[in-house]
Amino acid sequence: MNYRHSFHAGNFADVAKHLALVSAIAHLKKKDKGFAVIDTHGGRGLYDLSSREAKRTGEHESGIAKLAKASGEGVLGEYLALARVAPDRYPGSPLLAMKMLRPQDRLVAIEKHPEESAELRHALRPYDRARIVEGDGYKELLALLPPPERRGLVLIDPPYEDDKEFAHAAQALIAAHRRFATGVYMLWFPIKSEAAANAFCGEIANHGIEKLLRMDIAIKPPPAKPGRGEPLAAAGLLIVNPPFGLDDDMRAAALVVEPALDARMTIAWLANA
Ligand SMILES: C[S@@+](CC[C@H](N)C(=O)[O-])C[C@H]1O[C@@H](n2cnc3c(N)ncnc32)[C@H](O)[C@@H]1O
């Protein structure tokens, strides 16, 4: 377990993933009934963009640092306002979600790494509707489903430290969907090969999920830094049961994100029964 999200926080992939998260939560809030957000791989909640880790990769410079100079309406505007949490800081998914929740909603954020989970607890200390679990996100997830509210959003955002994680993440999504078929699920994945990404998404689409949206973002590969592997240049998000309007939100956001980040975003339904 060597992965630390501090090296990547606020990069192009975080921007796209967090935009979709903000859109999904905004749509869920259109109904009064409360809902649960379950973040299986929470990270530390708040990232210091001036830290040694963030400076070493500089990844946020081709992500949130560029987008923050743009102005946006709708979901993009809401995301940018939430992202401006404090100078040189970037909020992770549990903090972004928690900042949007109402008194009737709640968050469960799971994080396996003890140091990251302690930081997450600290970042979410002001919020009494946030529960932080130090443990394995995949195991904890099934025990939390279906949520008593019968309304919920699950973000599965693993580190993909090895290739087996694709299978683990896909199995977790499919098992969770079996238990709670009406939930909204977001599964993030890195794209190193288009063929492998298509196969991964196809495998999930073959499990009888009726509504499945795929959103990809790709940037021009940044120059490799000595001693580090090939930098990530593309990532995707599979969204099961996206709330009505999320796809249009993402298309609208793409009109600003693409030129700001010199990126390409694609939004496509893999199943829409
Ligand atoms: C990509 S980061 C999460 C980023 C976060 N979701 C966000 O968007 O701000 C993945 C996190 O998962 C944690 N992790 C790794 N394996 C885990 C597991 N089995 N269960 C829960 N957390 C895990 C890592 O320590 C890391 O903090």
PDBQT file of the ligand as one rigid body, heavy atoms in Angstrom, charges set to zero:
ROOT
HETATM    1  C1  LIG A 301      -7.353   7.492  -5.564  1.00  0.00    +0.000 C 
HETATM    2  S1  LIG A 301      -7.205   7.664  -3.838  1.00  0.00    +0.000 S 
HETATM    3  C2  LIG A 301      -8.777   8.274  -3.350  1.00  0.00    +0.000 C 
HETATM    4  C3  LIG A 301      -9.054   9.684  -3.729  1.00  0.00    +0.000 C 
HETATM    5  C4  LIG A 301     -10.381  10.224  -3.265  1.00  0.00    +0.000 C 
HETATM    6  N1  LIG A 301     -11.482   9.328  -3.590  1.00  0.00    +0.000 N 
HETATM    7  C5  LIG A 301     -10.657  11.562  -3.882  1.00  0.00    +0.000 C 
HETATM    8  O1  LIG A 301     -11.245  11.627  -4.984  1.00  0.00    +0.000 OA
HETATM    9  O2  LIG A 301     -10.286  12.587  -3.285  1.00  0.00    +0.000 OA
HETATM   10  C6  LIG A 301      -7.289   6.003  -3.278  1.00  0.00    +0.000 C 
HETATM   11  C7  LIG A 301      -7.213   5.860  -1.759  1.00  0.00    +0.000 C 
HETATM   12  O3  LIG A 301      -7.571   4.525  -1.414  1.00  0.00    +0.000 OA
HETATM   13  C8  LIG A 301      -6.811   4.095  -0.289  1.00  0.00    +0.000 C 
HETATM   14  N2  LIG A 301      -6.888   2.621  -0.287  1.00  0.00    +0.000 N 
HETATM   15  C9  LIG A 301      -6.101   1.713  -0.897  1.00  0.00    +0.000 A 
HETATM   16  N3  LIG A 301      -6.614   0.483  -0.770  1.00  0.00    +0.000 NA
HETATM   17  C10 LIG A 301      -7.785   0.610  -0.085  1.00  0.00    +0.000 A 
HETATM   18  C11 LIG A 301      -8.808  -0.288   0.321  1.00  0.00    +0.000 A 
HETATM   19  N4  LIG A 301      -8.740  -1.593   0.048  1.00  0.00    +0.000 N 
HETATM   20  N5  LIG A 301      -9.860   0.203   0.994  1.00  0.00    +0.000 NA
HETATM   21  C12 LIG A 301      -9.954   1.529   1.266  1.00  0.00    +0.000 A 
HETATM   22  N6  LIG A 301      -9.023   2.431   0.915  1.00  0.00    +0.000 NA
HETATM   23  C13 LIG A 301      -7.962   1.987   0.234  1.00  0.00    +0.000 A 
HETATM   24  C14 LIG A 301      -5.448   4.714  -0.531  1.00  0.00    +0.000 C 
HETATM   25  O4  LIG A 301      -4.744   4.835   0.691  1.00  0.00    +0.000 OA
HETATM   26  C15 LIG A 301      -5.840   6.070  -1.143  1.00  0.00    +0.000 C 
HETATM   27  O5  LIG A 301      -5.924   7.051  -0.142  1.00  0.00    +0.000 OA
ENDROOT
TORSDOF 0
